[in-house]
């Protein structure tokens, strides 16, 4: 068992400002979160590691009580670089092992890729073109060596996941992808259920402010109506929506009150009809359900392994 439990709240450091993420992690663990989602590309793992060390040293929460996820960045997909990426994350987080380590994206990039210039450079694929089989084989060795308890994927499409499953000796424990009522990802969710792969949703509240002029899903009339019915906030409804579909969920916040609020979703549940109504929100989007994706990696659309190019 991967230990990924839909009832466990997860919080992460994506896009968190330096100086804010450490305090947020401490607050989250104190509030009851037990899944911490990290990635080398977030550039704050050292701060997260300091926060984890303070919490564990205090003795009230033990390392084995916290599920920590890390991610292999696109510049480390050559098999000989996979251990380097994992070792860097373990060092920065001050941990001996990760509970879950994900290939962050199916797209590989040249090892010296400058992410600061991604807007102007676009994707520069790794000229060695490491295959999924090569990268996944190196990930499996991390499990065999005890550095990771589980391994998985993030931002992969079904065809790409099939490629991994064909060569996997250790099957992916998890797929982490964007999911919310604007992008319910039903086909991918059914695929994961069929293959017994945990489905973990990131950005469950969409990404407010990412599209200027667009009304937030937190203001959606149906979401607010269901929230009022359950005496809950719109954010709590969108988090519960994932849980009641059987999904894990990662919610990012650095605001203490929201950190606490986002976890307080265990004393109610949505009816199957309410879940269906929320899923149907995507049908009313002008561009159809796939237009609800907020993280499209537009700078990398020239990459041959971009996962979303076939979406209409």
Backbone as CSV, one residue per row, in Angstrom:
resi,resn,N_x,N_y,N_z,CA_x,CA_y,CA_z,C_x,C_y,C_z
1,UNK,0.839,-1.198,0.000,0.000,0.000,0.000,0.876,1.251,0.000
2,UNK,0.485,2.241,-0.798,1.282,3.463,-0.883,1.122,4.349,0.343
3,UNK,0.035,4.177,1.077,-0.215,5.049,2.219,-0.859,6.357,1.829
4,UNK,-1.229,6.517,0.553,-1.884,7.744,0.103,-3.370,7.616,0.412
5,UNK,-3.851,8.414,1.319,-5.207,8.297,1.826,-5.967,9.571,1.521
6,UNK,-7.129,9.424,0.881,-7.911,10.601,0.509,-8.324,11.424,1.725
7,UNK,-8.435,10.788,2.889,-8.850,11.527,4.078,-7.698,12.343,4.666
8,UNK,-6.472,12.082,4.216,-5.334,12.847,4.725,-5.200,14.134,3.924
9,UNK,-5.220,15.254,4.623,-4.997,16.508,3.934,-3.551,16.620,3.490
10,UNK,-3.336,17.124,2.296,-1.991,17.356,1.801,-1.787,18.834,1.532
11,UNK,-0.609,19.347,1.859,-0.291,20.725,1.529,1.091,20.750,0.922
12,UNK,1.357,21.775,0.099,2.621,21.801,-0.618,3.240,23.171,-0.694
13,UNK,4.448,23.198,-1.275,5.213,24.435,-1.335,5.217,25.096,-2.692
14,UNK,4.396,24.626,-3.623,4.402,25.212,-4.959,4.062,26.693,-4.909
15,UNK,4.908,27.509,-5.541,4.688,28.945,-5.691,4.632,29.701,-4.366
16,UNK,5.102,29.078,-3.291,5.135,29.777,-2.004,6.378,30.650,-1.928
17,UNK,6.208,31.852,-1.421,7.322,32.791,-1.346,8.338,32.356,-0.300
18,UNK,9.635,32.633,-0.543,10.659,32.345,0.461,10.322,33.035,1.778
19,UNK,10.520,32.319,2.856,10.212,32.877,4.168,8.804,32.571,4.634
20,UNK,7.913,32.225,3.681,6.527,31.934,4.039,6.260,30.444,4.110
21,UNK,6.963,29.662,3.281,6.628,28.246,3.171,6.974,27.482,4.445
22,UNK,8.089,27.807,5.097,8.463,27.085,6.312,7.433,27.247,7.410
23,UNK,7.009,28.485,7.622,5.979,28.747,8.635,4.678,28.045,8.285
24,UNK,4.347,28.017,6.984,3.107,27.364,6.549,3.162,25.858,6.801
25,UNK,4.329,25.249,6.558,4.467,23.812,6.793,4.316,23.497,8.284
26,UNK,4.946,24.302,9.128,4.814,24.088,10.576,3.358,24.246,11.017
27,UNK,2.709,25.291,10.521,1.307,25.526,10.860,0.445,24.355,10.391
28,UNK,0.711,23.869,9.167,-0.085,22.781,8.607,0.063,21.505,9.426
29,UNK,1.286,21.165,9.795,1.505,19.953,10.577,0.861,20.073,11.953
30,UNK,0.950,21.252,12.554,0.320,21.481,13.854,-1.195,21.360,13.755
31,UNK,-1.745,21.819,12.620,-3.196,21.777,12.421,-3.702,20.365,12.153
32,UNK,-2.801,19.476,11.708,-3.217,18.097,11.470,-2.899,17.538,10.098
33,UNK,-2.326,18.349,9.209,-1.924,17.815,7.904,-0.845,16.762,8.108
34,UNK,-0.885,15.718,7.279,0.129,14.670,7.378,0.693,14.283,6.003
35,UNK,0.419,15.077,4.998,0.996,14.847,3.668,1.622,16.164,3.214
36,UNK,2.949,16.176,3.054,3.667,17.372,2.623,4.209,17.136,1.220
37,UNK,3.811,17.980,0.297,4.136,17.813,-1.118,5.244,18.786,-1.519
38,UNK,6.357,18.245,-1.989,7.539,19.060,-2.297,8.001,18.791,-3.725
39,UNK,8.910,19.642,-4.208,9.542,19.421,-5.512,10.791,20.274,-5.587
40,UNK,11.815,19.731,-6.205,13.069,20.465,-6.369,12.847,21.770,-7.120
41,UNK,11.955,21.734,-8.117,11.722,22.903,-8.960,11.041,24.035,-8.198
42,UNK,10.428,23.753,-7.041,9.799,24.814,-6.255,10.842,25.715,-5.593
43,UNK,12.072,25.242,-5.493,13.201,26.029,-4.981,13.010,26.486,-3.531
44,UNK,12.336,25.678,-2.762,12.178,26.034,-1.350,12.313,24.815,-0.444
45,UNK,12.898,23.735,-0.976,12.971,22.509,-0.185,13.869,22.663,1.050
46,UNK,14.890,23.520,0.980,15.722,23.735,2.169,14.904,24.350,3.293
47,UNK,14.046,25.291,2.946,13.202,25.921,3.962,12.182,24.928,4.514
48,UNK,11.631,24.106,3.634,10.710,23.059,4.087,11.441,22.095,5.017
49,UNK,12.674,21.740,4.652,13.464,20.831,5.479,13.733,21.378,6.866
50,UNK,14.027,22.678,6.944,14.244,23.299,8.252,12.969,23.219,9.094
51,UNK,11.821,23.441,8.446,10.547,23.371,9.170,10.272,21.949,9.649
52,UNK,10.519,20.968,8.779,10.309,19.576,9.183,11.214,19.216,10.358
53,UNK,12.468,19.647,10.289,13.400,19.324,11.365,12.928,19.934,12.692
54,UNK,12.448,21.190,12.652,11.974,21.822,13.887,10.791,21.045,14.478
55,UNK,9.878,20.634,13.606,8.693,19.909,14.072,9.088,18.549,14.642
56,UNK,9.940,17.826,13.927,10.327,16.497,14.410,11.164,16.584,15.683
57,UNK,12.041,17.591,15.768,12.872,17.752,16.966,12.038,18.101,18.197
58,UNK,10.895,18.761,17.962,10.018,19.116,19.088,9.390,17.881,19.719
59,UNK,9.306,16.785,18.947,8.873,15.504,19.491,7.390,15.230,19.497
60,UNK,6.577,16.203,19.116,5.125,15.976,19.155,4.639,15.211,17.925
61,UNK,5.362,15.326,16.804,5.031,14.609,15.578,6.277,13.852,15.130
62,UNK,6.115,12.575,14.829,7.243,11.747,14.412,7.352,11.699,12.889
63,UNK,8.577,11.476,12.408,8.805,11.398,10.957,7.869,10.387,10.300
64,UNK,7.700,9.218,10.931,6.898,8.167,10.298,5.410,8.495,10.250
65,UNK,5.005,9.566,10.919,3.595,9.989,10.879,3.316,10.936,9.718
66,UNK,4.351,11.388,9.033,4.192,12.371,7.959,4.574,11.747,6.626
67,UNK,3.695,11.904,5.649,3.911,11.378,4.301,4.507,12.499,3.451
68,UNK,5.747,12.311,3.019,6.456,13.362,2.283,6.658,12.936,0.831
69,UNK,6.225,13.786,-0.084,6.376,13.555,-1.514,7.442,14.484,-2.082
70,UNK,8.302,13.947,-2.927,9.264,14.744,-3.689,9.083,14.473,-5.171
71,UNK,9.739,15.277,-6.007,9.554,15.122,-7.452,10.874,15.281,-8.193
72,UNK,11.080,14.385,-9.153,12.249,14.432,-10.027,12.024,15.490,-11.097
73,UNK,12.906,16.461,-11.165,12.715,17.539,-12.128,13.091,17.106,-13.545
74,UNK,12.658,17.874,-14.534,12.816,17.496,-15.943,14.267,17.443,-16.385
75,UNK,15.152,18.139,-15.686,16.572,18.161,-16.054,17.328,16.938,-15.544
76,UNK,16.640,16.053,-14.818,17.306,14.908,-14.187,16.752,13.569,-14.667
77,UNK,16.248,13.501,-15.901,15.620,12.264,-16.339,16.593,11.245,-16.931
78,UNK,17.829,11.646,-17.218,18.819,10.634,-17.597,18.972,9.676,-16.411
79,UNK,19.082,8.389,-16.663,19.115,7.447,-15.531,20.235,7.707,-14.534
80,UNK,21.383,8.199,-15.021,22.482,8.456,-14.093,22.249,9.711,-13.259
81,UNK,21.298,10.569,-13.676,21.012,11.796,-12.925,19.841,11.641,-11.953
82,UNK,19.077,10.563,-12.098,17.944,10.339,-11.198,18.390,10.264,-9.736
83,UNK,19.438,9.489,-9.411,19.876,9.459,-7.998,20.349,10.815,-7.499
84,UNK,20.944,11.626,-8.391,21.405,12.962,-7.997,20.216,13.830,-7.583
85,UNK,19.149,13.784,-8.374,17.970,14.583,-8.058,17.357,14.186,-6.734
86,UNK,17.247,12.877,-6.508,16.672,12.388,-5.253,17.568,12.756,-4.074
87,UNK,18.877,12.597,-4.247,19.819,12.904,-3.167,19.754,14.381,-2.783
88,UNK,19.589,15.251,-3.780,19.483,16.687,-3.493,18.238,16.982,-2.666
89,UNK,17.119,16.372,-3.055,15.874,16.576,-2.313,15.993,16.044,-0.888
90,UNK,16.550,14.851,-0.727,16.706,14.290,0.617,17.607,15.171,1.482
91,UNK,18.691,15.673,0.894,19.598,16.541,1.638,18.905,17.832,2.058
92,UNK,18.200,18.458,1.111,17.532,19.723,1.408,16.412,19.547,2.439
93,UNK,15.684,18.431,2.351,14.581,18.188,3.281,15.061,17.597,4.609
94,UNK,16.355,17.266,4.682,16.944,16.684,5.899,16.258,15.366,6.274
95,UNK,16.031,14.539,5.244,15.352,13.262,5.440,16.230,12.112,4.974
96,UNK,15.945,10.921,5.504,16.653,9.709,5.073,15.925,9.005,3.933
97,UNK,14.626,9.255,3.817,13.844,8.610,2.754,12.636,9.479,2.420
98,UNK,12.073,9.256,1.242,10.821,9.882,0.830,9.732,8.819,0.822
99,UNK,8.526,9.200,1.202,7.407,8.267,1.125,6.965,8.070,-0.316
100,UNK,7.139,9.095,-1.129,6.739,9.026,-2.535,7.639,9.945,-3.346
101,UNK,8.110,9.431,-4.487,8.939,10.233,-5.390,8.333,10.122,-6.781
102,UNK,8.009,11.268,-7.361,7.310,11.313,-8.647,8.215,11.828,-9.753
103,UNK,8.045,11.306,-10.962,8.594,11.977,-12.137,7.675,13.165,-12.384
104,UNK,8.196,14.381,-12.237,7.360,15.580,-12.189,6.643,15.851,-13.508
105,UNK,7.262,15.471,-14.617,6.685,15.728,-15.941,7.225,14.703,-16.918
106,UNK,6.450,14.338,-17.930,6.984,13.427,-18.945,8.029,14.092,-19.835
107,UNK,8.131,15.410,-19.797,9.051,16.145,-20.666,10.436,16.219,-20.041
108,UNK,11.450,15.755,-20.760,12.829,15.890,-20.298,13.427,17.174,-20.871
109,UNK,14.365,17.752,-20.126,15.055,18.969,-20.561,16.559,18.776,-20.423
110,UNK,17.316,19.532,-21.218,18.765,19.450,-21.144,19.222,19.752,-19.710
111,UNK,20.241,19.038,-19.209,20.621,19.177,-17.798,20.959,20.600,-17.359
112,UNK,21.418,21.437,-18.281,21.771,22.811,-17.903,20.658,23.796,-18.242
113,UNK,19.440,23.326,-18.407,18.322,24.203,-18.778,18.122,25.292,-17.732
114,UNK,17.934,26.519,-18.196,17.732,27.671,-17.311,16.240,27.972,-17.214
115,UNK,15.637,27.557,-16.109,14.199,27.750,-15.947,13.825,29.227,-15.860
116,UNK,14.768,30.068,-15.458,14.496,31.502,-15.382,14.210,32.084,-16.765
117,UNK,14.701,31.417,-17.820,14.526,31.923,-19.180,13.557,31.060,-19.997
118,UNK,12.734,30.299,-19.306,11.826,29.380,-19.994,10.883,30.110,-20.948
119,UNK,10.455,31.335,-20.571,9.526,32.076,-21.422,10.113,32.373,-22.791
120,UNK,11.391,32.714,-22.829,12.007,33.063,-24.107,12.626,31.862,-24.806
121,UNK,13.059,30.856,-24.041,13.741,29.710,-24.643,12.783,28.636,-25.144
122,UNK,11.613,28.512,-24.498,10.788,27.347,-24.769,11.484,26.116,-24.222
123,UNK,11.010,24.946,-24.607,11.634,23.704,-24.142,12.908,23.430,-24.938
124,UNK,13.929,23.000,-24.239,15.139,22.487,-24.886,15.274,21.041,-24.438
125,UNK,14.721,20.095,-25.233,14.739,18.692,-24.820,16.159,18.174,-24.641
126,UNK,16.313,17.228,-23.730,17.598,16.590,-23.507,18.007,15.865,-24.794
127,UNK,19.158,16.194,-25.368,19.565,15.547,-26.624,19.773,14.042,-26.486
128,UNK,19.988,13.566,-25.265,20.133,12.118,-25.075,18.789,11.401,-25.096
129,UNK,17.689,12.169,-25.018,16.337,11.638,-25.129,16.108,10.392,-24.262
130,UNK,16.322,10.521,-22.935,16.118,9.340,-22.081,14.682,8.830,-22.187
131,UNK,14.541,7.530,-22.339,13.211,6.931,-22.483,12.540,6.817,-21.117
132,UNK,11.221,6.615,-21.136,10.510,6.376,-19.881,11.068,5.125,-19.199
133,UNK,11.411,4.117,-20.001,11.949,2.871,-19.439,13.247,3.129,-18.674
134,UNK,14.118,3.962,-19.240,15.393,4.257,-18.581,15.171,5.034,-17.284
135,UNK,14.344,6.077,-17.357,14.107,6.898,-16.173,13.390,6.099,-15.097
136,UNK,12.378,5.335,-15.490,11.622,4.558,-14.509,12.490,3.473,-13.879
137,UNK,13.353,2.858,-14.672,14.264,1.854,-14.120,15.151,2.439,-13.033
138,UNK,15.611,3.688,-13.244,16.431,4.352,-12.227,15.598,4.698,-10.997
139,UNK,14.336,5.033,-11.204,13.442,5.305,-10.065,13.250,4.026,-9.244
140,UNK,13.078,2.898,-9.913,12.899,1.627,-9.210,14.110,1.305,-8.335
141,UNK,15.294,1.651,-8.809,16.504,1.395,-8.019,16.521,2.224,-6.738
142,UNK,15.894,3.400,-6.767,15.801,4.209,-5.546,14.962,3.498,-4.492
143,UNK,13.899,2.821,-4.940,13.071,2.049,-4.008,13.875,0.880,-3.452
144,UNK,14.569,0.191,-4.343,15.358,-0.978,-3.927,16.458,-0.581,-2.939
145,UNK,16.977,0.647,-3.084,18.041,1.128,-2.190,17.501,1.731,-0.896
146,UNK,16.178,1.875,-0.787,15.577,2.387,0.438,15.432,3.901,0.516
147,UNK,15.711,4.600,-0.595,15.600,6.062,-0.570,14.149,6.533,-0.754
148,UNK,13.314,5.698,-1.345,11.906,6.028,-1.574,11.064,4.814,-1.229
149,UNK,9.927,5.058,-0.583,9.021,3.958,-0.267,8.127,3.626,-1.475
150,UNK,7.771,4.653,-2.220,6.903,4.498,-3.389,7.378,5.443,-4.479
151,UNK,7.058,5.113,-5.731,7.366,5.989,-6.859,6.118,6.158,-7.711
152,UNK,6.059,7.293,-8.428,4.868,7.554,-9.221,5.128,8.597,-10.282
153,UNK,4.039,9.148,-10.808,4.086,10.031,-11.964,3.282,11.298,-11.690
154,UNK,3.610,12.345,-12.432,2.850,13.592,-12.353,2.750,14.199,-13.747
155,UNK,1.570,14.666,-14.097,1.334,15.358,-15.372,1.522,14.456,-16.596
156,UNK,1.364,13.165,-16.442,1.420,12.221,-17.558,0.015,12.021,-18.131
157,UNK,-0.064,11.769,-19.433,-1.346,11.394,-20.021,-1.449,9.863,-20.057
158,UNK,-2.588,9.351,-20.502,-2.836,7.903,-20.468,-1.839,7.145,-21.337
159,UNK,-1.580,7.624,-22.537,-0.639,6.944,-23.429,0.743,6.857,-22.789
160,UNK,1.170,7.934,-22.162,2.486,7.948,-21.513,2.512,7.016,-20.303
161,UNK,1.415,6.961,-19.562,1.354,6.041,-18.429,1.405,4.594,-18.897
162,UNK,0.738,4.315,-20.010,0.797,2.966,-20.580,2.233,2.562,-20.890
163,UNK,3.010,3.503,-21.414,4.407,3.215,-21.735,5.183,2.830,-20.478
164,UNK,4.933,3.525,-19.394,5.616,3.213,-18.133,5.168,1.851,-17.608
165,UNK,3.862,1.604,-17.632,3.341,0.348,-17.089,3.876,-0.866,-17.846
166,UNK,4.138,-0.703,-19.143,4.646,-1.829,-19.936,6.031,-2.282,-19.481
167,UNK,6.816,-1.375,-18.894,8.197,-1.713,-18.519,8.396,-1.790,-17.009
168,UNK,7.371,-1.449,-16.237,7.542,-1.302,-14.788,7.642,-2.648,-14.087
169,UNK,8.686,-2.815,-13.283,8.762,-3.916,-12.326,8.054,-3.493,-11.040
170,UNK,8.220,-2.222,-10.680,7.476,-1.623,-9.562,6.461,-0.666,-10.180
171,UNK,5.198,-0.942,-9.986,4.162,-0.140,-10.626,4.043,1.245,-9.979
172,UNK,3.669,2.250,-10.749,3.442,3.577,-10.161,2.372,3.504,-9.068
173,UNK,2.691,4.078,-7.922,1.734,4.086,-6.813,0.708,5.195,-6.973
174,UNK,1.055,6.212,-7.766,0.269,7.434,-7.738,0.428,8.201,-9.041
175,UNK,-0.613,8.903,-9.421,-0.543,9.923,-10.463,-1.032,11.223,-9.848
176,UNK,-0.216,12.266,-9.915,-0.621,13.579,-9.411,-0.849,14.506,-10.608
177,UNK,-2.067,15.033,-10.697,-2.433,15.894,-11.818,-3.388,16.993,-11.362
178,UNK,-3.511,18.012,-12.176,-4.489,19.067,-11.926,-5.902,18.487,-12.027
179,UNK,-6.743,18.805,-11.062,-8.128,18.344,-11.122,-9.014,19.212,-10.239
180,UNK,-10.187,19.548,-10.772,-11.188,20.383,-10.101,-12.428,20.350,-10.978
181,UNK,-13.545,20.983,-10.593,-14.748,20.902,-11.431,-14.604,21.499,-12.835
182,UNK,-13.648,22.398,-13.063,-13.393,22.873,-14.417,-12.627,21.846,-15.249
183,UNK,-11.957,20.914,-14.568,-11.164,19.885,-15.241,-11.266,18.594,-14.423
184,UNK,-12.409,17.901,-14.491,-12.585,16.711,-13.642,-11.701,15.535,-14.041
185,UNK,-11.157,15.545,-15.260,-10.198,14.504,-15.675,-10.789,13.108,-15.522
186,UNK,-12.024,12.927,-15.977,-12.749,11.683,-15.722,-12.106,10.468,-16.377
187,UNK,-11.627,10.621,-17.619,-11.027,9.487,-18.314,-9.751,9.032,-17.599
188,UNK,-8.962,10.000,-17.174,-7.725,9.691,-16.458,-8.034,9.071,-15.092
189,UNK,-9.065,9.573,-14.427,-9.457,9.038,-13.128,-9.907,7.584,-13.257
190,UNK,-10.708,7.295,-14.281,-11.156,5.920,-14.488,-9.988,5.002,-14.819
191,UNK,-9.052,5.513,-15.588,-7.851,4.741,-15.919,-7.094,4.383,-14.644
192,UNK,-6.904,5.353,-13.759,-6.176,5.106,-12.521,-6.904,4.104,-11.629
193,UNK,-8.225,4.192,-11.574,-8.993,3.220,-10.788,-8.810,1.816,-11.355
194,UNK,-8.868,1.729,-12.674,-8.735,0.426,-13.340,-7.357,-0.185,-13.091
195,UNK,-6.322,0.665,-13.047,-4.946,0.202,-12.876,-4.494,0.209,-11.414
196,UNK,-5.411,0.533,-10.504,-5.115,0.580,-9.067,-3.967,1.542,-8.768
197,UNK,-4.058,2.741,-9.339,-3.086,3.809,-9.121,-3.799,4.943,-8.396
198,UNK,-3.257,5.397,-7.290,-3.884,6.483,-6.537,-3.897,7.756,-7.379
199,UNK,-5.005,8.454,-7.370,-5.181,9.701,-8.117,-5.125,10.847,-7.113
200,UNK,-4.155,11.726,-7.265,-3.987,12.851,-6.347,-4.160,14.155,-7.118
201,UNK,-5.093,14.977,-6.678,-5.428,16.217,-7.374,-4.614,17.378,-6.820
202,UNK,-3.957,18.128,-7.715,-3.386,19.411,-7.299,-4.235,20.540,-7.868
203,UNK,-4.100,21.712,-7.293,-4.914,22.881,-7.654,-6.415,22.574,-7.602
204,UNK,-6.920,22.002,-6.504,-8.345,21.658,-6.436,-9.266,22.868,-6.430
205,UNK,-8.695,24.062,-6.187,-9.497,25.291,-6.205,-9.291,26.033,-7.522
206,UNK,-8.829,25.357,-8.556,-8.316,25.915,-9.811,-7.095,26.770,-9.466
207,UNK,-6.935,27.877,-10.144,-5.798,28.763,-9.844,-6.287,30.197,-9.927
208,UNK,-6.967,30.658,-8.868,-7.541,32.006,-8.885,-6.498,33.058,-9.244
209,UNK,-6.859,33.922,-10.195,-5.971,34.997,-10.608,-5.065,34.644,-11.772
210,UNK,-5.016,33.339,-12.133,-4.118,32.935,-13.221,-4.623,33.434,-14.569
211,UNK,-5.941,33.558,-14.709,-6.524,34.065,-15.949,-7.207,35.395,-15.647
212,UNK,-6.563,36.510,-15.964,-7.127,37.835,-15.659,-8.529,37.993,-16.237
213,UNK,-9.413,38.511,-15.406,-10.773,38.777,-15.864,-11.723,37.609,-15.696
214,UNK,-11.195,36.415,-15.382,-12.060,35.249,-15.220,-12.587,35.175,-13.796
215,UNK,-13.871,34.904,-13.657,-14.464,34.762,-12.330,-13.930,33.504,-11.656
216,UNK,-13.629,33.589,-10.381,-13.115,32.452,-9.639,-14.192,31.396,-9.464
217,UNK,-13.786,30.139,-9.489,-14.739,29.059,-9.242,-15.289,29.144,-7.828
218,UNK,-14.565,29.818,-6.937,-15.061,30.005,-5.574,-16.302,30.891,-5.546
219,UNK,-16.529,31.630,-6.645,-17.716,32.489,-6.753,-18.835,31.815,-7.540
220,UNK,-18.590,30.595,-8.031,-19.589,29.892,-8.824,-20.881,29.697,-8.019
221,UNK,-22.004,29.956,-8.653,-23.298,29.925,-7.961,-23.586,28.546,-7.372
222,UNK,-23.314,27.486,-8.127,-23.581,26.136,-7.632,-22.660,25.795,-6.456
223,UNK,-21.390,26.140,-6.580,-20.443,25.864,-5.499,-20.879,26.573,-4.223
224,UNK,-21.297,27.821,-4.359,-21.716,28.588,-3.179,-23.031,28.039,-2.604
225,UNK,-23.914,27.568,-3.469,-25.177,26.996,-3.013,-24.929,25.715,-2.200
226,UNK,-24.043,24.853,-2.702,-23.721,23.614,-1.985,-22.998,23.941,-0.673
227,UNK,-22.136,24.951,-0.708,-21.414,25.355,0.502,-22.388,25.811,1.583
228,UNK,-23.375,26.585,1.187,-24.368,27.083,2.151,-25.163,25.918,2.738
229,UNK,-25.458,24.944,1.885,-26.222,23.770,2.320,-25.478,22.993,3.407
230,UNK,-24.139,22.958,3.312,-23.333,22.185,4.267,-22.680,23.062,5.334
231,UNK,-23.051,24.344,5.347,-22.440,25.274,6.306,-20.917,25.225,6.205
232,UNK,-20.436,25.259,4.970,-19.006,25.161,4.689,-18.604,26.293,3.750
233,UNK,-17.313,26.462,3.561,-16.830,27.470,2.614,-16.761,26.859,1.204
234,UNK,-16.777,27.685,0.166,-16.611,27.141,-1.189,-15.328,26.325,-1.339
235,UNK,-14.248,26.770,-0.720,-12.992,26.014,-0.803,-13.148,24.625,-0.184
236,UNK,-13.837,24.561,0.952,-14.041,23.262,1.601,-14.872,22.328,0.707
237,UNK,-15.830,22.874,-0.016,-16.636,22.057,-0.925,-15.767,21.481,-2.041
238,UNK,-14.862,22.288,-2.599,-14.021,21.820,-3.697,-13.005,20.780,-3.214
239,UNK,-12.559,20.885,-1.978,-11.660,19.880,-1.411,-12.432,18.590,-1.135
240,UNK,-13.614,18.733,-0.564,-14.440,17.558,-0.274,-14.858,16.852,-1.570
241,UNK,-15.038,17.601,-2.625,-15.366,17.046,-3.950,-14.328,16.008,-4.365
242,UNK,-13.054,16.305,-4.139,-11.995,15.345,-4.477,-12.058,14.121,-3.556
243,UNK,-12.217,14.358,-2.277,-12.242,13.247,-1.317,-13.393,12.300,-1.606
244,UNK,-14.570,12.860,-1.924,-15.732,12.014,-2.166,-15.673,11.306,-3.509
245,UNK,-14.716,11.657,-4.349,-14.440,10.883,-5.568,-13.356,9.843,-5.318
246,UNK,-12.852,9.786,-4.075,-11.830,8.808,-3.725,-10.420,9.266,-4.014
247,UNK,-10.239,10.562,-4.252,-8.931,11.090,-4.625,-8.170,11.634,-3.425
248,UNK,-6.839,11.597,-3.503,-6.022,12.399,-2.617,-6.080,13.836,-3.101
249,UNK,-5.668,14.770,-2.280,-5.785,16.180,-2.676,-4.683,16.999,-2.009
250,UNK,-4.071,17.874,-2.811,-3.017,18.768,-2.335,-3.554,20.200,-2.397
251,UNK,-3.562,20.880,-1.275,-4.040,22.258,-1.216,-2.912,23.159,-0.727
252,UNK,-2.647,24.230,-1.453,-1.566,25.133,-1.060,-2.121,26.409,-0.450
253,UNK,-1.615,26.755,0.728,-1.926,28.045,1.329,-0.829,28.389,2.330
254,UNK,-0.560,29.663,2.476,0.384,30.110,3.513,-0.343,30.956,4.560
255,UNK,-1.669,31.059,4.439,-2.478,31.836,5.372,-2.974,30.928,6.498
256,UNK,-2.603,31.203,7.743,-2.963,30.290,8.846,-4.439,29.927,8.907
257,UNK,-5.324,30.903,8.752,-6.753,30.598,8.861,-7.220,29.674,7.749
258,UNK,-6.672,29.861,6.551,-7.065,28.997,5.432,-6.467,27.607,5.563
259,UNK,-5.249,27.528,6.093,-4.633,26.222,6.324,-5.532,25.380,7.215
260,UNK,-6.028,25.988,8.281,-6.909,25.275,9.206,-8.248,24.968,8.555
261,UNK,-8.805,25.942,7.862,-10.114,25.766,7.216,-10.074,24.654,6.172
262,UNK,-8.996,24.618,5.383,-8.920,23.645,4.293,-8.868,22.204,4.782
263,UNK,-8.460,22.005,6.026,-8.396,20.649,6.577,-9.707,20.238,7.230
264,UNK,-10.547,21.195,7.555,-11.775,20.918,8.312,-12.890,20.459,7.374
265,UNK,-12.671,19.310,6.749,-13.641,18.810,5.760,-14.076,17.375,6.075
266,UNK,-13.817,16.921,7.293,-14.115,15.522,7.622,-15.459,15.328,8.301
267,UNK,-16.150,16.438,8.644,-17.416,16.283,9.371,-18.634,16.399,8.460
268,UNK,-18.414,16.360,7.154,-19.525,16.328,6.210,-19.050,15.638,4.944
269,UNK,-19.993,15.243,4.107,-19.645,14.681,2.800,-20.678,15.140,1.794
270,UNK,-20.307,15.101,0.526,-21.205,15.488,-0.546,-22.007,14.282,-1.010
271,UNK,-23.226,14.515,-1.420,-24.038,13.427,-1.968,-23.543,13.101,-3.375
272,UNK,-23.800,11.895,-3.879,-23.421,11.562,-5.255,-23.982,12.561,-6.267
273,UNK,-25.192,13.067,-6.005,-25.796,14.037,-6.914,-25.011,15.349,-6.901
274,UNK,-24.568,15.779,-5.729,-23.779,17.008,-5.634,-22.437,16.854,-6.360
275,UNK,-21.805,15.689,-6.209,-20.549,15.434,-6.918,-20.782,15.501,-8.427
276,UNK,-21.869,14.892,-8.889,-22.189,14.916,-10.320,-22.464,16.330,-10.817
277,UNK,-23.165,17.115,-10.019,-23.453,18.501,-10.405,-22.165,19.315,-10.528
278,UNK,-21.248,19.123,-9.606,-19.980,19.850,-9.660,-19.160,19.416,-10.876
279,UNK,-19.161,18.117,-11.158,-18.433,17.619,-12.331,-18.991,18.220,-13.614
280,UNK,-20.303,18.420,-13.644,-20.956,18.930,-14.854,-20.635,20.393,-15.129
281,UNK,-20.031,21.104,-14.177,-19.647,22.500,-14.412,-18.754,22.604,-15.639
282,UNK,-17.880,21.604,-15.831,-16.935,21.653,-16.958,-17.646,21.602,-18.304
283,UNK,-18.841,20.996,-18.347,-19.568,20.891,-19.611,-20.029,22.248,-20.126
284,UNK,-20.173,23.209,-19.211,-20.688,24.521,-19.600,-19.581,25.504,-19.977
285,UNK,-18.305,25.074,-19.892,-17.216,25.973,-20.265,-17.255,26.235,-21.770
286,UNK,-17.020,27.471,-22.188,-17.097,27.812,-23.619,-16.249,26.914,-24.519
287,UNK,-15.068,26.515,-24.023,-14.182,25.688,-24.839,-14.286,24.211,-24.546
288,UNK,-15.291,23.794,-23.750,-15.410,22.394,-23.383,-14.559,22.059,-22.173
289,UNK,-14.693,20.814,-21.663,-14.008,20.428,-20.424,-12.496,20.624,-20.444
290,UNK,-11.821,20.340,-21.567,-10.361,20.450,-21.560,-9.896,21.899,-21.482
291,UNK,-10.795,22.860,-21.783,-10.408,24.273,-21.692,-10.290,24.721,-20.244
292,UNK,-10.698,23.861,-19.310,-10.607,24.200,-17.898,-9.229,23.968,-17.310
293,UNK,-8.277,23.513,-18.117,-6.923,23.282,-17.602,-6.204,24.618,-17.420
294,UNK,-5.640,24.826,-16.237,-4.941,26.078,-15.945,-3.435,25.940,-16.145
295,UNK,-2.931,24.714,-15.959,-1.490,24.494,-16.089,-1.223,23.727,-17.388
296,UNK,-1.008,24.487,-18.449,-0.876,23.911,-19.790,0.566,23.867,-20.280
297,UNK,1.500,24.363,-19.479,2.917,24.412,-19.855,3.097,25.006,-21.258
298,UNK,2.546,26.210,-21.500,2.562,26.780,-22.849,3.961,27.022,-23.396
299,UNK,4.934,27.294,-22.513,6.298,27.550,-22.988,6.947,26.307,-23.578
300,UNK,6.390,25.142,-23.240,7.009,23.886,-23.669,6.175,23.162,-24.730
301,UNK,5.313,23.898,-25.424,4.449,23.245,-26.413,5.245,22.694,-27.589
302,UNK,6.498,23.098,-27.711,7.347,22.557,-28.779,7.967,21.210,-28.395
303,UNK,7.732,20.746,-27.161,8.366,19.496,-26.714,7.591,18.290,-27.266
304,UNK,8.295,17.305,-27.837,7.595,16.147,-28.414,6.845,15.305,-27.382
305,UNK,7.185,15.448,-26.107,6.481,14.676,-25.081,5.552,15.554,-24.236
306,UNK,5.153,16.708,-24.775,4.169,17.542,-24.065,2.896,16.712,-23.878
307,UNK,2.376,16.620,-22.642,1.282,15.673,-22.380,-0.104,16.105,-22.837
308,UNK,-0.290,17.386,-23.160,-1.661,17.864,-23.386,-1.900,18.383,-24.810
309,UNK,-1.002,18.087,-25.729,-1.137,18.646,-27.077,-2.354,18.070,-27.820
310,UNK,-2.779,16.872,-27.462,-3.890,16.249,-28.171,-5.251,16.697,-27.658
311,UNK,-5.271,17.500,-26.602,-6.553,17.952,-26.067,-7.186,18.951,-27.018
312,UNK,-8.463,18.767,-27.213,-9.215,19.673,-28.102,-9.572,20.943,-27.342
